[in-house]
Amino acid sequence: MPGLNRKEMTNKPLRVDSRMARDIERLSDQTGYSQNEIILMAIKRYLYENRKYFLRDMVEDWCISRIEREVCIMHSETHLKYGGMTVDVVKPEMDDAFGQNVYSSTIRLRNSLGEIFYEDQQNVDMNGEDWEEYKEFLYEVVMKFVDIDEPALKTYFREKFLYE
């Protein structure tokens, strides 16, 4: 059936210096790649090299959406591990003291030797303002401490920028 599973494409106007246009044309002739393919390869490489600007997306994909699904909606617990970062969201032992929607969240970051170099534990009301503030806190921790060149993150971003 025509039209099914077609990739959504968008046109973007591109202006390049005439010398650059000639170089792209020469490279296309030499490599067998189309000029469009060469430009797309360069853009993908540039996006990957600047992946730190997409860390917030990674936190949303890997952490926030899963915590919301498993804890906020299903009222369960979750244990996330991505490279050297772990996030555990569990019901505290003294459940009645905190309230029904309060969970204990622990973030741990490990270096390449497996040693914990950052740890934070907080009680978070998953239905209140606490949760919104905690999401921002989680973003800040990742932005400040996570190694963008860690193998698990490199794999995530390679897959993110494939666009295939």
Buried (B, 14 or more C-beta within 10 A) or exposed (E): EEEEEEEEEEEEEEEEEEEEEEEBEEEBEEEEBEBEEBBEEEBBEEBBEEBEEBBEEBBBEBBBEBBBEBBBEEEEBBEBEBBBBBBBBBBEEEEEEBBEBBBBBBBBBBEEEEEEEBEEEEBBBBEEEBBEEBBEBBBEBBEEEBBBEBEBBBEBBEEBBEEE
